Amino acid sequence: ASPQSKRDSTYENIRPSMVEDGEEPMVGDTMVYNLETRHGKVIQGTTKAEDGFYHGREIRNQNMDIFYAEHAAYTTCDLENPHFHFEMNRMKMINEDKVVARPIILYIANIPIFGLPFGVFPHQKGRRHSGWIMPTYGTDARWGGYINGLGYYWAASEYFDSKFTMSLYDRDGITLRSQNQYTKRYAYSGNLDLETKQRFSSSVPDQDRDIYNLGQNRQSDYVVRWNHRQQLR
């Protein structure tokens, strides 16, 4: 079978889609599927998984649980032109398990921000799992352009989790934060919050502040907060 995208009488694109019971549909411009081998290929395919959207220039399946995508993208923004997304040259998605991708580049407003050579991320539905934390971004009248709250949530176990975030202000500096929570039922619980701020010294005039020059004249601030609650029985 080889369905292709066509136009109807109102000149709007009709995109073919595949639907598995209980799963989000996969839509694309062109689909080829072998009914005997159950192998298929989708050109310019898009699907929704959990709270995000995946797109691939070419998506093919090894079986019904393992998919490969070339020139792929992922975002949690539901706009047609998302504010931010991750791009990967190659991606392997294993249902109810994980996603393996390389390399990974974060784009905000189509501007590359940072990259990783590869990444392995959980892909598990209906339970708490690790994942990216998407930032807010914009321009502040005093501090210039900023990216606030970019990070990663690590669900290590049902007893411990961590959230790592970074905020960057062009004329202020960089803040790195690690928020950790732990618990043991009927025994104790607590949280440990670590924060470091690398910011321009107060002696630097506003017109000379640029994030690229932060290393030349900066001050460092460190904050540690620890709360522990012990249950007495």
C-alpha positions in Angstrom: 0.0 0.0 0.0 1.3 3.4 -0.9 -1.1 6.3 0.0 0.1 9.8 -0.9 -1.0 13.3 0.1 -3.6 14.8 -2.3 -5.8 17.9 -2.4 -9.6 17.9 -2.2 -12.0 20.3 -4.0 -11.2 23.0 -1.5 -7.5 22.8 -2.3 -6.6 21.7 1.2 -4.0 18.9 1.8 -5.4 15.6 2.9 -2.6 13.8 4.7 -2.7 10.0 5.1 -2.5 8.5 8.6 -1.9 5.2 10.4 -3.7 4.4 13.6 -2.9 1.6 16.1 -5.5 0.7 18.7 -5.0 3.0 21.7 -2.1 4.9 20.1 -1.8 8.4 18.6 -2.1 8.5 14.8 1.0 8.9 12.6 0.4 11.3 9.7 2.7 12.0 6.8 3.0 13.1 3.1 3.7 9.6 1.8 3.3 6.2 3.4 4.4 2.8 2.2 3.4 -0.3 4.2 4.0 -4.0 3.5 1.0 -6.0 4.9 3.0 -9.3 5.0 6.2 -8.1 6.7 4.5 -5.3 8.6 7.3 -3.0 7.7 6.5 0.6 6.6 8.0 3.9 5.8 6.5 7.4 6.3 7.9 10.5 4.5 7.5 13.8 6.5 5.8 11.9 9.4 4.5 13.5 12.6 3.0 11.9 15.7 2.2 12.8 19.3 3.7 10.9 22.2 2.8 11.6 25.8 3.2 15.4 26.1 5.3 16.0 23.0 5.4 15.9 19.2 7.9 14.0 17.0 8.6 14.7 13.4 10.9 12.9 11.0 11.8 13.5 7.4 11.7 9.7 7.0 10.3 7.3 9.6 10.5 3.5 9.3 9.7 0.6 11.7 11.7 -2.5 12.6 8.6 -3.9 14.2 5.5 -2.5 15.9 7.6 -1.4 18.9 10.8 0.0 17.4 10.9 3.0 15.0 13.8 4.8 13.3 13.7 8.4 12.2 16.1 10.5 10.1 16.4 14.3 10.4 14.0 14.2 13.4 12.6 16.9 15.6 10.9 16.9 19.0 9.0 19.6 20.8 6.3 20.1 23.5 5.0 23.2 21.9 1.8 22.6 20.0 2.1 25.5 17.5 2.5 24.9 13.8 5.8 26.8 14.1 7.0 25.8 17.6 8.8 28.3 19.7 11.5 25.7 20.5 12.4 22.2 19.4 15.2 19.6 19.5 16.7 18.4 16.2 18.4 15.1 15.8 20.1 13.6 12.7 19.0 10.0 13.8 16.6 8.8 16.3 15.5 5.4 17.6 12.3 5.1 19.5 11.4 2.0 21.5 7.8 2.1 22.7 7.3 2.0 26.5 11.1 2.1 27.0 13.4 4.8 25.7 14.5 7.1 22.9 18.1 7.2 21.6 19.2 10.1 19.5 22.3 11.7 18.1 23.4 14.4 17.9 20.9 16.7 19.7 20.6 20.4 19.2 18.2 22.7 21.0 16.7 25.5 18.9 14.8 28.4 20.4 13.1 30.6 17.8 15.1 28.6 15.2 18.3 29.7 16.8 20.7 26.9 17.9 21.4 27.2 21.6 23.4 24.2 22.6 24.1 20.6 21.5 24.9 17.1 22.8 26.7 14.4 20.9 23.9 11.9 21.9 21.2 11.3 24.4 19.1 8.4 25.9 15.7 9.4 27.3 12.9 7.4 28.9 9.8 6.9 26.8 7.2 5.5 29.2 3.6 6.3 29.4 1.4 6.7 32.4 4.1 7.1 35.0 6.6 9.6 36.2 9.7 9.7 34.1 12.8 11.8 33.3 12.6 14.4 30.6 13.5 17.9 29.4 12.2 21.0 31.0 11.4 23.6 28.4 12.4 27.2 29.1 10.8 30.6 28.8 12.7 33.2 26.8 12.4 36.8 25.7 13.9 40.2 26.2 14.0 42.2 29.4 14.4 46.0 29.4 17.1 45.9 32.0 18.8 42.5 31.6 18.5 42.0 27.8 17.8 38.7 26.1 17.2 35.8 28.4 16.5 32.0 28.6 14.9 31.1 31.9 14.5 27.6 33.3 16.0 25.3 30.7 16.7 22.0 32.3 16.3 18.3 32.9 14.1 16.3 35.3 15.6 13.0 36.5 13.2 10.6 38.1 15.8 8.3 39.6 13.3 6.2 41.6 10.1 6.5 43.5 12.1 7.7 46.5 14.4 10.3 44.8 14.3 12.8 42.0 16.3 15.8 40.8 15.6 18.8 38.7 18.6 20.6 37.0 17.9 24.0 35.5 19.9 26.9 33.9 18.9 30.5 33.4 20.9 33.0 31.3 20.5 36.7 31.2 22.6 38.6 28.6 23.4 41.5 30.9 23.2 39.8 34.3 24.8 36.3 34.1 24.1 32.6 34.5 22.3 30.8 37.3 22.6 27.0 37.7 20.3 25.2 40.1 19.9 21.6 41.4 16.7 20.7 43.3 16.7 17.3 44.9 13.9 15.5 46.8 14.1 12.3 48.8 11.7 10.3 50.9 11.4 7.1 52.8 7.8 6.2 53.6 7.0 6.4 57.3 10.5 7.4 58.1 11.8 10.7 56.7 11.7 13.1 53.7 13.5 16.2 52.6 14.9 18.3 49.9 18.3 19.8 49.0 18.5 22.9 46.9 21.9 23.9 45.4 22.3 27.1 43.4 25.3 29.0 41.9 25.1 32.4 40.3 27.9 33.7 38.1 27.0 37.4 37.5 28.6 40.6 36.5 30.3 42.6 39.3 28.3 45.6 40.4 31.2 47.8 39.2 30.6 46.9 35.6 28.4 49.5 33.8 25.4 48.4 31.9 26.7 49.3 28.5 29.7 47.0 29.1 27.7 44.0 30.1 27.6 41.1 27.6 27.3 37.5 28.4 30.4 36.7 26.3 32.5 38.9 28.6 31.2 37.4 31.8 34.5 35.7 32.6 36.5 38.9 32.8 34.7 40.7 35.7 32.2 38.6 37.7 31.2 37.7 41.2 30.1 34.3 42.3 27.3 33.6 44.7 26.4 30.2 46.2 23.3 29.1 48.0 22.6 25.8 49.8 19.2 25.1 51.3 18.4 21.8 53.1 15.2 20.8 54.7 14.8 17.4 56.5 11.7 16.0 58.1 12.0 13.0 60.4 8.9 11.1 61.4 8.9 9.9 65.0 6.9 6.7 65.7 
